[in-house]
Amino acid sequence: MHMTACPYCGSQRTRKWYTYEGDSVNRCSKCDLVFRGCSGDEIAWEEYYRKHYFQDFGEEQEGPGRLVIYGETLDAIDHLVPKGPFFDIGAGSGTLLAMARNRGWTVSGQEISSGSCRLARERYGLELIQEDLKALHLPSETYCAVTMVNILDHLAEPWPLLEKIHRALKPGGVLYIRVPNGSLHSLGLRISDAVLYPPLKEKIQKFFVIHRYHITPRFIRKALGRCGFETVIVRPSVASRGVPYRHFNRDERRVLLALKKVVLPFARALCRVSAGEVMLSPSISIYGIKG
């Protein structure tokens, strides 16, 4: 289905931002959401994540390079809220939950991929809820922390889920979200769209990503505030170790590793001096705290 109205706020004040894989990618001037104009077949998307995503990306998503991301996530949450019930949405094979359990949290989680659920059971003894997020029941005022690592921008309609999570958190509870930084990735893909030489365009696009949305700091602050979160903190997120993605060749891996050493320290310094207004890290960490 082709979309021109903003799928979040409904505004018609949108314009084409760039073209990617044949899709028009549009930006809403009212709320700052950047979205693909073609949502695709929702049943096919769900079936892919349920049956095939783990086969295609399980090694990349669950490799040791991710441990530094999970460690940063838990370190921050440990400082924001006392330990208690902890729920991970899109839990993969359960590594984050296992690490949280080792720190004293009472853990549970949801995952749609049957392969990931099987691995979580075999590796960590975790029985994840294998259920679509629209049907997922989260009891009110139950959890001290809810996490979503690299999930939000994959979802067709994540906004009702954010409201559901707010209701499920205890007062003072925290929602943690990690996503690709929409400000940076939309800029990179917009620049690549102007490149006329196809091999160079393809090379540039390898370093940037869009799933369904670009989540920008400005947008997520508005969205979480609208859900009722009293405090919203957005920070540069640590990068994964190494280069887990198979589509990079040897020379591109060297470039990416060099960029990781330079970009994140620069992005953190820029975030500090701009009081959080300028965010150029590849990924962002978002903390929504319920009042």
C-alpha positions in Angstrom: 0.0 0.0 0.0 1.4 3.4 -1.0 1.4 6.0 1.8 1.8 9.8 1.5 0.0 10.8 4.7 2.2 10.4 7.8 1.4 6.9 9.3 2.0 8.3 12.8 0.3 11.7 13.1 -1.8 11.6 9.9 -0.4 14.9 8.6 -0.5 15.5 4.8 2.5 17.8 5.2 4.9 15.2 3.9 7.3 15.3 1.0 9.5 12.8 -0.8 12.9 12.6 0.9 14.6 10.1 -1.4 14.1 6.9 -3.3 15.3 3.5 -2.0 14.9 0.1 -3.7 12.1 1.6 -5.8 10.2 2.9 -2.8 9.5 6.6 -2.2 10.8 7.5 1.3 8.9 10.5 2.7 9.5 12.9 5.6 6.7 14.4 7.8 7.4 18.0 8.5 5.1 18.0 11.5 6.4 15.1 13.6 9.8 14.4 11.8 9.0 10.7 11.0 10.7 9.4 7.9 8.8 6.5 6.4 8.8 4.2 3.3 5.9 5.0 1.0 5.2 1.3 0.3 4.3 -0.8 3.4 4.3 -4.0 1.5 2.4 -7.2 2.3 1.9 -7.3 6.1 1.2 -11.1 6.1 4.3 -11.8 4.1 6.4 -9.6 6.5 5.1 -11.4 9.6 5.7 -14.8 8.0 9.2 -13.9 7.1 10.1 -12.8 10.6 8.4 -15.9 12.1 10.0 -18.5 9.9 13.0 -17.1 7.9 14.5 -14.2 9.7 16.6 -16.3 12.1 18.0 -18.4 9.3 19.1 -15.2 7.4 20.3 -13.1 10.3 20.5 -15.2 13.4 24.3 -15.4 13.3 24.7 -11.7 12.8 22.1 -10.8 15.4 23.2 -13.2 18.1 27.0 -13.1 17.6 29.5 -12.0 20.3 29.7 -8.5 18.8 26.3 -7.8 20.3 27.4 -8.3 23.9 28.8 -4.8 24.2 25.4 -3.4 23.2 23.6 -5.6 25.8 26.1 -4.6 28.5 25.6 -0.9 27.8 21.8 -1.4 27.9 21.9 -3.1 31.3 24.4 -0.7 32.8 22.1 2.2 32.0 18.9 0.5 33.2 20.6 -0.6 36.4 21.3 3.1 37.2 17.7 4.2 36.4 15.5 1.8 38.2 15.6 -0.9 41.0 15.7 -4.5 39.8 12.5 -6.3 39.4 10.4 -7.8 36.5 12.2 -7.3 33.2 10.6 -7.9 29.8 12.4 -7.9 26.4 10.4 -7.5 23.2 11.9 -9.2 20.2 14.2 -11.1 22.5 16.0 -13.1 19.8 17.7 -16.1 21.3 17.5 -14.6 24.8 21.1 -13.4 25.3 20.0 -10.0 26.8 17.5 -11.7 29.1 20.2 -14.2 30.2 22.6 -11.4 31.0 19.8 -9.5 32.9 19.0 -12.6 34.9 22.6 -13.0 35.9 22.4 -9.4 37.3 19.4 -10.2 39.5 16.4 -9.3 37.3 13.3 -11.5 37.0 13.1 -11.9 33.2 10.6 -12.8 30.5 10.2 -11.9 26.9 8.6 -12.2 23.5 10.0 -13.4 20.2 8.1 -14.2 17.0 10.9 -16.3 15.3 10.5 -20.1 16.0 14.2 -20.6 15.5 15.2 -18.0 18.0 12.7 -19.3 20.6 14.1 -22.8 20.2 17.7 -21.5 20.7 16.6 -19.5 23.8 15.2 -22.6 25.3 18.2 -24.8 24.5 20.9 -22.3 25.4 19.4 -20.5 28.4 16.3 -22.4 29.5 14.1 -19.5 28.6 10.5 -20.0 27.5 9.8 -17.0 25.4 6.3 -16.0 24.4 6.0 -16.7 20.6 3.2 -14.3 19.9 2.5 -11.4 17.5 2.9 -8.1 19.2 -0.7 -7.0 18.4 -2.0 -10.0 20.5 0.7 -9.8 23.2 -0.8 -9.1 26.6 1.3 -7.1 29.1 -0.4 -6.7 32.5 -0.7 -3.2 33.8 1.9 -1.7 36.1 3.9 -5.0 36.3 7.4 -4.3 34.9 10.3 -2.3 36.1 12.0 -2.4 32.7 10.9 -3.2 29.1 13.5 -3.3 26.3 13.4 -3.3 22.5 16.8 -3.6 20.8 16.7 -3.0 17.1 13.0 -3.8 16.8 10.9 -0.6 16.7 11.7 0.5 13.1 10.8 -3.0 11.8 7.2 -2.8 13.0 4.3 -1.8 10.8 2.5 0.1 13.5 4.6 0.4 16.7 2.6 3.3 18.2 0.0 1.2 20.0 2.8 -1.0 21.4 4.5 2.1 22.9 1.2 2.9 24.7 0.8 -0.7 25.8 4.3 -0.7 27.3 3.6 2.6 29.1 0.6 1.0 30.8 2.6 -2.2 31.7 5.4 -0.3 33.4 5.3 0.4 37.1 5.6 4.1 38.1 9.2 5.0 37.7 9.8 2.1 35.3 11.9 2.5 32.2 11.4 1.7 28.5 14.7 1.2 26.7 14.8 1.4 22.8 17.8 1.0 20.5 17.3 1.9 16.8 19.5 3.1 13.9 19.8 6.8 14.1 17.3 8.1 11.6 18.9 11.5 11.4 22.2 10.0 10.1 20.8 7.2 8.0 18.3 9.3 6.2 21.0 11.8 5.4 23.3 9.1 4.0 20.6 7.5 1.9 19.4 10.9 0.7 23.0 11.7 -0.5 23.3 8.3 -2.2 20.1 9.0 -4.0 21.7 11.9 -5.8 24.6 9.7 -7.0 24.2 8.9 -10.7 26.9 6.2 -11.0 25.1 3.0 -9.9 28.1 1.1 -8.5 29.1 4.0 -6.3 25.4 4.5 -5.2 25.2 0.8 -4.2 28.5 1.1 -2.3 27.3 4.1 -0.3 24.0 2.5 0.5 25.6 -0.5 2.1 26.7 1.8 5.1 23.1 3.0 5.8 19.8 1.3 6.5 16.1 1.8 6.5 13.6 -0.9 7.4 10.1 0.7 7.6 11.0 4.0 9.3 13.9 6.3 10.2 13.4 7.0 13.9 14.9 10.4 14.6 15.6 11.9 18.1 13.1 14.6 17.5 10.3 12.1 16.5 10.9 9.7 19.4 10.9 12.4 22.0 7.4 13.5 20.7 6.1 10.0 20.4 7.1 8.9 23.9 5.9 12.2 25.4 2.6 11.7 23.7 2.3 8.2 25.3 2.8 9.7 28.8 6.5 9.1 29.5 7.5 11.9 31.9 11.2 11.9 30.9 12.8 10.9 27.6 16.5 10.7 27.2 18.3 10.1 23.9 22.0 9.3 23.7 24.4 7.9 21.1 24.5 4.1 21.4 27.7 2.0 21.5 28.4 0.1 18.2 28.6 -3.6 18.0 32.1 -5.1 18.0 33.6 -6.1 14.6 31.6 -6.2 11.4 28.8 -8.9 11.9 27.1 -8.2 8.5 28.0 -10.5 5.7 27.2 -8.2 2.8 30.4 -6.2 3.3 33.5 -7.3 1.4 37.0 -7.2 2.9 37.8 -3.6 1.9 34.4 -2.4 3.1 34.9 -4.1 6.4 38.2 -2.2 6.9 36.4 1.1 6.1 33.6 0.3 8.5 36.0 -0.6 11.4 37.9 2.6 10.8 34.7 4.6 10.9 33.6 3.0 14.1 36.8 4.1 15.8 36.2 7.7 14.7 32.5 8.3 14.4 31.2 7.3 17.8 33.7 9.4 19.9 33.0 12.3 17.6 29.2 11.8 17.9 29.3 11.6 21.7 31.4 14.8 21.9 29.0 16.6 19.5 26.0 15.4 21.5 27.5 16.8 24.7 28.4 20.2 23.3 25.0 20.6 21.6 23.1 19.5 24.8 21.7 16.5 22.9 20.4 18.5 19.9 22.9 17.1 17.4 23.0 13.3 17.1 25.2 11.7 14.5 26.0 8.3 15.9 25.0 5.3 13.8 22.5 4.1 16.5 20.7 5.8 19.4 19.7 4.7 22.8 16.4 6.0 24.1 15.1 5.8 27.7 11.5 6.6 28.4 10.8 6.9 32.2 7.2 6.6 33.5 6.2 9.2 36.1 
